[in-house]
Amino acid sequence: MPLQLQPLQPSDIPSCIQIYFHSFQNPHSLACWPRIPSVRQWWEDIFSREMASEPGSHWFKTVDVASGEMVGFVKWQEPRWDGVEVEIGLPEWPAEADRRVCDETFGEWGRRRRELMGGRGHWYLEIIATHPQYQGRGAGSMMINWGLERADQDNVEAYLEASPEAVSLYEKLGFENVASTDTWIQNERVKGEWYRNLFMIRPAQGRKSDT
């Protein structure tokens, strides 16, 4: 079943959230985001604002051509060429979220990115999700390669945060693990478990030839 990369539309956002919740069943996601309507709405509002007003962001979806079904989505953030990364504060989390885990993890991930990239321009893979039924069929690679091609054209690094389950795919595409964090997660949805998050960089590959 052939897949096609297409620009994401605002009308696709509810499907994005559905795919995201199906894709991420790890302790961090379950602790932060109870699968309830108010949290889904929070995510839809966040995506809508970012798509409408965030400069330098590029949103795409992967579609099963035969069925027309959306099976994955991605958000890439282009480099800032002035060498200055804008520090964006953490949002107001949903009331039902585990705010300690959200603050601790997302805050640390932002600090690590600034520390590891040191102000160097880079393409940032901010979020990617593929429906479990389509994982391993090339949708993820298609969405990742879109940004890697731009990074190669710009001769800059690419950066992402990874769950352990996705590391092997990222390594196949040239990313290298450079750091990790471990967070103890325990609440009514997760009965005590360490969660590891990895920080990965794909070195600059050089500008592609136009010929």
Number of C-alpha atoms within 10 A of each C-alpha: 7 11 20 14 18 14 13 19 12 14 9 14 19 16 16 26 20 14 20 20 18 15 18 17 11 13 22 24 19 19 23 24 23 17 14 9 9 14 19 18 14 16 18 18 14 13 17 16 11 12 19 10 9 12 10 11 17 17 18 18 24 25 19 17 13 9 10 11 12 22 22 26 29 24 21 24 20 19 22 15 11 9 12 13 16 9 9 8 8 11 9 9 16 17 9 14 16 22 16 11 19 19 16 11 18 12 14 12 19 15 12 17 19 15 10 15 15 12 17 17 21 25 24 22 22 14 15 22 25 26 20 14 10 14 15 11 13 14 24 23 15 16 26 19 12 15 21 25 14 17 26 19 16 18 18 21 22 28 24 21 23 20 15 12 9 12 19 10 14 19 14 10 14 15 20 17 16 11 13 15 14 12 15 12 20 16 14 9 14 15 10 12 14 12 15 15 18 19 21 23 24 22 17 17 17 13 14 13 7 5 3
